[in-house]
Amino acid sequence: MLILFYKSCLGKAMAAVMAFAKKFKANLQEVGK
């Protein structure tokens, strides 16, 4: 049970990091123009 909880939290964290990275890259490209 604890492992499932940990995995779901890890998945959410990874998704948040990926979303942040995409937003960050988009912002960098806007600044680079």
N, C-alpha and C positions, 0 to 999 in steps of 0.2 A: 504493500500500500504506500509506504513512504517513498519507495523507488518511483512509483507511478506519479506521485505528487511532484517529486524532484524533476522527473522527465518533463512533465507538463510545464513546470516553471521554467526549465531550461529552454524548452521550445518557445515559450512566450518571450523570453529574454532574447533568444536568437532572432526571432521575428522582429522584435523592437529594434535590435541593432541593425538588421538588414534594412528596415524602413528608414532608420536614421541615416545610414550610409547612402542610400539612394537619394534622400533629400539633400544631404551634404554635397554629394557629387553634382546634383542638379544646380545647387547654389554656386558651386565653384565654376561650373560651365557658364552660368549667367554672368558671373563676375569677369570671367575670362574673355567675354565677347567685347 
